[in-house]
Amino acid sequence: MFITLTVTSVLVTSGQPLFLVITLPLCVYEVVDLIKFQKKAQDEVSQFVESIHYRDFSRHFDVRKAPNELKPLRKGFNDINTTFKLISRERETQYHYLQKILELVDTGIISYEQESGETGWINEAFKNLIGVPYLKTIHSLEKREEVLYAEIVKLKPGDSKILTITRNQQLVKILVTASVMRSEEKIYKLIAFQNVSEALDETESKAWQKLLNVMTHEIMNSVAPISSLADTLKNRLQSPEIANSPVSSQLEDLELGIDTIKRRSEGLLKFTESYRSLNKITKLDLTKIMVRNLFESLNRLMRPTLEKKHIELEIILRDPALSIEADLNLLEQVLINLLVNAIEAVKDREQPLLTLSAELLGNGKTLVKVADNGLGMPPELLDKIFIPFFSTRKTGSGIGLSLCKQIMLLHKGNIQVQSTDGLGSTFILQFNP
């Protein structure tokens, strides 16, 4: 085109218009051809931009059938598409890898856009822990868990807090941690939920053991001399020289007071000694126990008491071959304690019923349950009944369930309670695989 235009200009200036009949049509043709080329190139670019916009990286631009002028352009488009396809595949692989990790971890994770509340990631651990199959927005959680929703919303990035929620009539302690991230000009809040009930139970149990060690040691050291001194004083008052003296009648009140001191001191020593049993259990004699044999033994042991009080005991065991690794003596002690408590709980029922059952879960955990149709317990008591010294009965020492919990923690398991006020309670012993 440049040459044609140059020749045409020379012809015009040299006064030879005859040759313009050839050069002018040629110029017009070349201009039209240039416009068509530009339009073709523009169409190619538009198609490429469209494929990028819709992330259609599978599109291929045929280089062989393209005009020579467009071959480099199409080849460049194909190279860019290949690069984008590779990047997209890597991102997709990373996304699936991250999704797998999120599904495998026990920590519940949810992310939501701060401004709209629209949820992003929600893993299965979160759904199972909180008990929700799906959340479109974080605000949907308010109807299900109002207190939990309020704590999540006001939790600042980097902060963490331990919250207590009720799941299947059980109190579960969860550690909630918040962080934020920015993506595509949007700010997302990431919340992690970790079930820390077992870890806190173990830490709490160790703290109670240390406290009881100190308390029992100090009480024994302080009360034992008082009891011994009271016994010495009583013997002194009963000696012949004092018993036959004129003032012996005046010392009767003193002897009665010393008797009271001695009796209460001995009672306190006996009470303190009972709590020492919480710290005596340190080793386990693990054996393979057939649950069927364990239940039969408990049935024979408790049968006289149950028949005397007209209480029915129902045993449910779907798998007769079910077995657990445990210390037989300690496990029997736990179950007997739970059955005795259950008998006390149903004493005012017209048709008292106790249920002893066991099952193997899909995750390998074994559950042994002791249920009753007694009066149950209000929610505010559920997180206190395993604390030493705490008892719901006036005559209770508060040692039974504390001892049960320590035994289960030694087995690397746990004990939980489900209870509905007025309907009954179920104590669940969980043995890990």
C-alpha positions as CSV (number, residue, x, y, z in Angstrom):
1,M,0.0,0.0,0.0
2,F,2.9,2.3,0.8
3,I,4.5,1.7,-2.6
4,T,1.2,2.1,-4.4
5,L,0.4,5.4,-2.7
6,T,4.0,6.6,-3.4
7,V,3.7,5.7,-7.1
8,T,0.3,7.4,-7.3
9,S,1.7,10.6,-5.7
10,V,4.6,10.7,-8.2
11,L,2.2,10.2,-11.1
12,V,0.0,13.0,-9.9
13,T,2.9,15.4,-9.4
14,S,4.5,14.5,-12.7
15,G,1.4,15.2,-14.7
16,Q,0.7,11.7,-15.9
17,P,-2.9,11.1,-15.0
18,L,-3.3,8.3,-17.4
19,F,-1.6,5.8,-15.1
20,L,-3.9,6.8,-12.3
21,V,-6.6,4.6,-13.9
22,I,-4.4,1.7,-12.7
23,T,-3.0,2.9,-9.4
24,L,-6.2,4.4,-7.9
25,P,-8.3,1.2,-8.1
26,L,-5.3,-0.6,-6.7
27,C,-5.2,1.8,-3.8
28,V,-8.9,1.4,-3.1
29,Y,-8.5,-2.4,-3.2
30,E,-5.6,-2.3,-0.8
31,V,-7.5,0.0,1.6
32,V,-10.5,-2.3,1.6
33,D,-8.3,-5.3,2.1
34,L,-6.6,-3.5,5.1
35,I,-10.0,-2.7,6.6
36,K,-11.1,-6.4,6.2
37,F,-7.8,-7.5,7.8
38,Q,-8.3,-5.2,10.7
39,K,-11.9,-6.3,11.2
40,K,-10.8,-9.9,11.0
41,A,-8.1,-9.3,13.6
42,Q,-10.6,-7.4,15.7
43,D,-13.1,-10.3,15.5
44,E,-10.3,-12.8,16.5
45,V,-9.5,-10.6,19.5
46,S,-13.1,-10.2,20.5
47,Q,-13.6,-14.0,20.4
48,F,-10.5,-14.5,22.5
49,V,-11.7,-11.9,25.0
50,E,-15.0,-13.5,25.2
51,S,-13.5,-16.9,25.9
52,I,-11.4,-15.4,28.6
53,H,-14.4,-13.6,30.1
54,Y,-16.4,-16.9,30.4
55,R,-13.2,-18.8,31.3
56,D,-13.6,-21.0,28.3
57,F,-10.0,-22.0,28.0
58,S,-10.8,-25.1,25.9
59,R,-11.3,-23.0,22.8
60,H,-8.7,-23.5,20.0
61,F,-7.8,-21.1,17.3
62,D,-6.8,-22.9,14.1
63,V,-3.4,-21.7,13.0
64,R,-3.0,-23.8,9.8
65,K,-6.1,-22.4,8.1
66,A,-5.5,-18.8,9.2
67,P,-4.1,-16.2,6.8
68,N,-0.4,-15.7,7.2
69,E,-0.9,-12.4,8.8
70,L,-3.1,-13.9,11.5
71,K,-1.1,-17.0,12.3
72,P,1.1,-15.3,14.9
73,L,-2.0,-13.8,16.5
74,R,-3.8,-17.2,16.7
75,K,-0.7,-18.9,18.0
76,G,-0.3,-16.3,20.7
77,F,-4.0,-16.8,21.7
78,N,-3.5,-20.6,21.9
79,D,-0.4,-20.1,24.0
80,I,-2.3,-17.8,26.4
81,N,-5.2,-20.3,26.6
82,T,-2.9,-23.1,27.4
83,T,-1.2,-21.1,30.2
84,F,-4.6,-20.1,31.6
85,K,-5.8,-23.7,31.4
86,L,-2.7,-24.9,33.3
87,I,-3.2,-22.2,36.0
88,S,-6.9,-23.0,36.2
89,R,-6.1,-26.8,36.6
90,E,-3.6,-26.0,39.3
91,R,-6.0,-23.8,41.2
92,E,-8.8,-26.4,40.9
93,T,-6.4,-29.1,42.2
94,Q,-5.4,-26.8,45.1
95,Y,-9.1,-26.1,45.8
96,H,-10.0,-29.8,45.9
97,Y,-6.9,-30.5,48.0
98,L,-8.0,-27.8,50.5
99,Q,-11.5,-29.1,50.5
100,K,-10.3,-32.5,51.3
101,I,-8.2,-31.1,54.2
102,L,-11.2,-29.2,55.5
103,E,-13.3,-32.3,55.4
104,L,-10.7,-34.4,57.2
105,V,-10.0,-32.1,60.1
106,D,-12.1,-32.3,63.3
107,T,-12.2,-28.5,63.5
108,G,-15.5,-27.0,62.2
109,I,-14.8,-24.2,59.8
110,I,-17.2,-21.6,58.3
111,S,-16.4,-18.4,56.3
112,Y,-18.8,-15.7,55.4
113,E,-18.7,-12.3,53.8
114,Q,-18.8,-9.7,56.5
115,E,-21.0,-7.1,54.7
116,S,-23.8,-9.4,53.4
117,G,-23.3,-12.4,55.7
118,E,-23.3,-14.8,52.8
119,T,-21.5,-18.0,53.6
120,G,-18.6,-19.4,51.7
121,W,-16.8,-22.5,53.0
122,I,-18.7,-24.8,55.4
123,N,-17.1,-28.2,56.2
124,E,-18.7,-31.3,57.5
125,A,-17.2,-31.0,61.0
126,F,-19.0,-27.7,61.4
127,K,-22.3,-29.2,60.3
128,N,-21.9,-32.1,62.7
129,L,-20.7,-30.0,65.6
130,I,-23.4,-27.3,65.3
131,G,-26.1,-29.6,64.0
132,V,-27.0,-27.6,60.8
133,P,-27.1,-29.2,57.3
134,Y,-26.8,-25.9,55.5
135,L,-26.5,-22.2,56.0
136,K,-27.1,-19.7,53.2
137,T,-26.0,-16.8,55.4
138,I,-24.5,-16.5,58.8
139,H,-27.7,-14.7,60.0
140,S,-29.6,-18.0,59.5
141,L,-27.7,-19.3,62.5
142,E,-29.5,-16.8,64.8
143,K,-32.8,-18.8,64.7
144,R,-31.1,-22.0,65.6
145,E,-28.4,-20.8,68.1
146,E,-29.1,-17.3,69.1
147,V,-26.4,-17.1,71.8
148,L,-23.8,-18.7,69.6
149,Y,-24.6,-16.4,66.7
150,A,-24.3,-13.3,68.9
151,E,-20.9,-14.5,70.1
152,I,-19.6,-15.2,66.6
153,V,-20.7,-11.8,65.3
154,K,-19.0,-9.8,68.0
155,L,-15.9,-12.0,68.1
156,K,-13.0,-9.8,66.9
157,P,-10.3,-11.2,64.4
158,G,-7.5,-12.9,66.3
159,D,-9.7,-13.5,69.4
160,S,-10.9,-16.8,70.7
161,K,-13.5,-17.8,73.3
162,I,-14.8,-21.0,74.9
163,L,-18.5,-21.4,74.5
164,T,-20.9,-24.1,75.8
165,I,-23.6,-25.4,73.5
166,T,-26.1,-28.3,74.0
167,R,-26.0,-31.1,71.5
168,N,-28.2,-34.2,71.8
169,Q,-29.0,-33.1,75.4
170,Q,-25.3,-33.0,76.1
171,L,-23.2,-29.9,77.0
172,V,-20.3,-29.5,74.6
173,K,-17.6,-27.0,75.1
174,I,-16.1,-25.5,71.9
175,L,-13.2,-23.1,71.3
176,V,-14.3,-20.5,68.8
177,T,-11.5,-18.6,66.9
178,A,-12.0,-15.8,64.4
179,S,-9.8,-14.4,61.6
180,V,-10.4,-12.3,58.4
181,M,-9.2,-12.5,54.8
182,R,-9.7,-10.4,51.7
183,S,-10.7,-11.8,48.4
184,E,-11.8,-9.9,45.3
185,E,-12.3,-6.6,47.2
186,K,-14.5,-8.4,49.8
187,I,-13.7,-9.1,53.4
188,Y,-14.5,-12.6,54.7
189,K,-14.6,-13.6,58.3
190,L,-13.3,-17.1,59.0
191,I,-14.6,-18.9,62.2
192,A,-13.1,-22.1,63.5
193,F,-14.9,-24.3,66.0
194,Q,-13.0,-26.9,68.0
195,N,-14.6,-29.4,70.4
196,V,-12.4,-29.1,73.5
197,S,-14.7,-30.9,76.0
198,E,-12.4,-33.9,76.3
199,A,-9.2,-31.8,76.6
200,L,-10.8,-29.5,79.2
201,D,-12.2,-32.5,81.1
202,E,-8.7,-34.1,81.4
203,T,-7.2,-30.8,82.4
204,E,-9.9,-30.2,84.9
205,S,-9.6,-33.7,86.3
206,K,-5.8,-33.2,86.9
207,A,-6.5,-29.9,88.6
208,W,-9.0,-31.5,90.9
209,Q,-6.6,-34.3,91.7
210,K,-3.9,-31.7,92.7
211,L,-6.4,-29.8,94.8
212,L,-7.7,-32.9,96.6
213,N,-4.1,-34.0,97.3
214,V,-3.4,-30.7,99.1
215,M,-6.8,-30.6,100.8
216,T,-6.8,-34.2,102.1
217,H,-3.2,-33.8,103.3
218,E,-3.9,-30.6,105.2
219,I,-7.1,-31.8,106.7
220,M,-5.6,-35.1,107.8
221,N,-2.7,-33.3,109.4
222,S,-4.9,-30.8,111.2
223,V,-7.7,-33.1,112.3
224,A,-5.8,-36.2,113.3
225,P,-4.1,-34.4,116.3
226,I,-7.5,-33.0,117.4
227,S,-9.0,-36.5,117.4
228,S,-6.1,-38.0,119.3
229,L,-6.1,-35.2,121.9
230,A,-9.9,-35.6,122.4
231,D,-9.3,-39.3,123.0
232,T,-6.6,-38.5,125.5
233,L,-8.7,-36.0,127.3
234,K,-11.6,-38.4,127.5
235,N,-9.4,-41.2,128.9
236,R,-8.0,-38.7,131.4
237,L,-11.5,-37.8,132.6
238,Q,-12.4,-41.4,133.0
239,S,-9.3,-42.2,135.1
240,P,-10.2,-43.3,138.8
241,E,-8.7,-40.2,140.5
242,I,-11.0,-37.9,138.5
243,A,-14.0,-40.2,138.2
244,N,-14.2,-40.7,142.0
245,S,-13.5,-37.0,142.8
246,P,-16.2,-34.7,144.2
247,V,-16.1,-32.6,140.9
248,S,-16.8,-35.6,138.7
249,S,-20.5,-34.7,138.3
250,Q,-19.5,-31.2,137.1
251,L,-17.3,-32.7,134.4
252,E,-20.1,-34.6,132.6
253,D,-20.7,-31.7,130.2
254,L,-17.0,-31.5,129.5
255,E,-16.9,-35.2,128.7
256,L,-19.9,-34.8,126.5
257,G,-18.3,-32.0,124.6
258,I,-15.0,-34.0,124.2
259,D,-17.1,-36.9,122.9
260,T,-18.7,-34.6,120.3
261,I,-15.3,-33.3,119.2
262,K,-13.9,-36.8,118.9
263,R,-16.9,-38.1,117.0
264,R,-16.9,-35.2,114.5
265,S,-13.1,-35.4,114.1
266,E,-13.3,-39.0,113.3
267,G,-16.2,-38.3,110.9
268,L,-14.2,-35.6,109.1
269,L,-11.2,-38.0,108.9
270,K,-13.4,-40.7,107.4
271,F,-14.9,-38.2,105.0
272,T,-11.5,-37.0,103.9
273,E,-10.2,-40.5,103.5
274,S,-13.0,-41.3,101.1
275,Y,-11.8,-38.6,98.8
276,R,-8.3,-40.1,98.7
277,S,-9.7,-42.8,96.5
278,L,-10.0,-40.2,93.7
279,N,-6.2,-40.1,93.5
280,K,-5.4,-43.8,94.2
281,I,-6.3,-45.0,90.7
282,T,-3.3,-44.5,88.5
283,K,-2.9,-47.8,86.6
284,L,-5.2,-50.0,84.5
285,D,-5.2,-53.7,84.2
286,L,-6.5,-53.8,80.6
287,T,-8.2,-57.0,79.3
288,K,-10.5,-57.8,76.5
289,I,-14.0,-57.8,78.0
290,M,-17.0,-59.3,76.3
291,V,-19.8,-56.8,76.8
292,R,-22.4,-59.7,76.9
293,N,-20.6,-61.2,79.9
294,L,-20.2,-57.8,81.6
295,F,-24.0,-57.2,81.4
296,E,-24.8,-60.7,82.6
297,S,-22.6,-60.2,85.6
298,L,-24.2,-56.8,86.4
299,N,-27.7,-58.3,86.0
300,R,-26.9,-61.1,88.5
301,L,-25.4,-58.6,91.0
302,M,-28.2,-56.0,90.8
303,R,-31.1,-58.4,90.5
304,P,-31.9,-58.8,94.2
305,T,-32.1,-55.0,94.7
306,L,-34.1,-54.5,91.5
307,E,-36.6,-57.1,92.4
308,K,-37.0,-55.8,96.0
309,K,-37.8,-52.3,94.7
310,H,-39.8,-53.6,91.7
311,I,-37.6,-52.0,89.1
312,E,-37.3,-53.5,85.6
313,L,-33.9,-53.8,84.0
314,E,-33.8,-53.9,80.2
315,I,-30.6,-55.1,78.5
316,I,-30.1,-54.2,74.8
317,L,-27.1,-55.7,72.9
318,R,-27.5,-56.0,69.2
319,D,-24.0,-57.5,68.7
320,P,-23.3,-60.4,71.1
321,A,-19.7,-60.4,70.0
322,L,-19.1,-56.8,71.0
323,S,-16.0,-56.4,73.2
324,I,-13.9,-53.6,74.7
325,E,-10.4,-53.2,76.1
326,A,-10.9,-52.1,79.8
327,D,-10.0,-52.7,83.4
328,L,-12.9,-55.1,84.4
329,N,-12.9,-54.2,88.1
330,L,-12.9,-50.4,87.5
331,L,-15.5,-50.6,84.7
332,E,-17.8,-52.7,87.0
333,Q,-17.3,-50.1,89.7
334,V,-18.4,-47.3,87.2
335,L,-21.4,-49.2,86.0
336,I,-22.5,-50.3,89.5
337,N,-22.3,-46.6,90.6
338,L,-24.4,-45.5,87.6
339,L,-27.0,-48.2,88.2
340,V,-27.2,-47.3,91.9
341,N,-27.8,-43.7,91.0
342,A,-30.4,-44.7,88.4
343,I,-32.2,-46.8,91.0
344,E,-32.3,-43.7,93.3
345,A,-33.6,-41.6,90.3
346,V,-36.6,-43.9,89.5
347,K,-37.7,-44.6,93.1
348,D,-40.7,-42.3,92.8
349,R,-41.9,-43.6,89.3
350,E,-44.9,-45.8,89.0
351,Q,-43.2,-48.0,86.4
352,P,-39.5,-47.6,87.1
353,L,-37.3,-48.8,84.2
354,L,-33.5,-49.0,83.8
355,T,-31.9,-49.7,80.4
356,L,-28.4,-51.1,79.9
357,S,-27.2,-51.0,76.3
358,A,-24.0,-51.0,74.2
359,E,-23.3,-50.3,70.5
360,L,-20.3,-49.9,68.1
361,L,-20.2,-46.7,66.1
362,G,-19.0,-46.4,62.6
363,N,-15.9,-44.5,63.7
364,G,-14.8,-47.4,65.9
365,K,-15.9,-46.0,69.2
366,T,-17.9,-48.1,71.6
367,L,-20.7,-46.7,73.7
368,V,-22.1,-48.2,76.8
369,K,-25.2,-46.5,78.1
370,V,-27.1,-46.6,81.4
371,A,-30.5,-45.0,81.1
372,D,-33.5,-44.4,83.4
373,N,-37.0,-43.0,83.2
374,G,-36.5,-41.0,86.4
375,L,-37.0,-37.3,87.1
376,G,-34.0,-36.2,85.0
377,M,-31.9,-33.0,85.7
378,P,-32.3,-29.4,84.6
379,P,-29.7,-28.1,82.1
380,E,-27.8,-26.0,84.7
381,L,-26.8,-29.1,86.6
382,L,-25.4,-31.1,83.7
383,D,-22.0,-29.5,83.7
384,K,-21.6,-29.7,87.5
385,I,-22.5,-33.4,88.4
386,F,-19.0,-34.6,87.6
387,I,-17.3,-32.0,89.9
388,P,-16.0,-33.4,93.2
389,F,-18.0,-32.5,96.3
390,F,-21.1,-31.7,94.1
391,S,-24.1,-33.9,94.7
392,T,-27.8,-33.6,93.8
393,R,-28.8,-35.7,96.9
394,K,-28.7,-34.4,100.4
395,T,-26.9,-37.5,101.6
396,G,-24.5,-37.7,98.7
397,S,-20.8,-37.2,99.1
398,G,-20.2,-36.0,95.5
399,I,-17.5,-38.6,94.9
400,G,-19.3,-41.3,92.8
401,L,-19.5,-39.5,89.5
402,S,-16.2,-37.8,89.9
403,L,-14.6,-41.2,90.4
404,C,-16.5,-42.5,87.3
405,K,-15.1,-39.7,85.2
406,Q,-11.5,-40.2,86.4
407,I,-11.7,-43.9,85.6
408,M,-13.1,-43.2,82.1
409,L,-10.3,-40.6,81.4
410,L,-7.7,-43.2,82.5
411,H,-9.2,-45.4,79.8
412,K,-8.7,-42.6,77.3
413,G,-12.4,-42.4,77.0
414,N,-15.1,-40.1,78.5
415,I,-18.4,-40.1,80.2
416,Q,-21.3,-37.8,79.2
417,V,-24.8,-37.4,80.3
418,Q,-28.0,-36.7,78.4
419,S,-30.9,-35.6,80.5
420,T,-34.3,-34.0,80.2
421,D,-35.9,-32.6,83.2
422,G,-38.9,-34.8,84.2
423,L,-38.2,-37.5,81.6
424,G,-35.0,-39.3,82.7
425,S,-31.3,-39.4,82.2
426,T,-28.8,-41.4,80.1
427,F,-25.1,-41.8,81.1
428,I,-22.9,-42.6,78.1
429,L,-19.5,-44.3,78.5
430,Q,-17.4,-43.7,75.4
431,F,-14.4,-46.0,74.6
432,N,-12.1,-45.0,71.8
433,P,-10.7,-47.5,69.4
